[in-house]
Amino acid sequence: MLRRLLSIGLVLVGLALGGLLASNLWLILSAGSLSADPGRLQPRDVALVLGTSHYSAEGHTNRHFAGRVDAAAQLYHQGVVRHILASGANPEIYYNEPQRMLEALLERGVPAGDITLDYAGRRTLDSIIRARSIFGQDAVIIVSQPYHLYRALFLARAQGLDAQGFAAIAPPLRARWTVELREVLARALAVLDVYVLGTGPQLLGEPEPIRLRPREPGVADQASRRPDLATGSAG
């Protein structure tokens, strides 16, 4: 009896692992295009930057965060996008991802008038849906690290959002392996959210369409005066 139960358990574990790997492979293959080269992207009005904590668990600046804001600023200064939508979580007064992104983007020379904050981007799914339904965008460039972009692009396609992915610089593997491991589970959940659960955003609200400012003369040439942004360095 024990042997039979053990065999059944092993079969169930094998099926679960197979489903996990299959859903990841299918999501990655169907996600769409992403690139680390701005020159390979079609210009869009808005870059959607997906939020993450400003600090790591060790209390240092989170290199995922730095890579994303560097990449977003690079797109802006090279004229690939005209506006940045910074979307992240804001669950309490002492934790505010969009505000931290705003501060970092201002430090990198992006004008406040060309930045919109989405305080209700609690999950990647929420950020994607809100970019279209709240902020009125039909086509965006999504900014994050490559392993996160696959899921974001998959969700964007499922929501009818025309999205390209701009890959921000990622930390070394030794500093990100736990994040990548969690992403394997998150991808499987994304497939369930889209095709089984029909999950929606936690918060919506009234539409707040992004209003683009006229481009300032010479804005596309600013990156040449900022070598750190021109190369996309995460610092």
Secondary structure, DSSP 8 states (H G I E B T S, - for coil): -HHHHHHHHHHHHHHHHHHHHHHHHHHHHHS--EES-GGGS---SEEEEE---SB-TTSSB-HHHHHHHHHHHHHHHTTS-SEEEEE----BTTB-HHHHHHHHHHHTT--GGGEEEETT--SHHHHHHHHHHTT--SEEEEEE-HHHHHHHHHHHHHTT-EEEEEE-----HHHHHHHHHHHHHHHHHHHHIIIII----S---S----------TTGGGGGGG-HHHHTT---
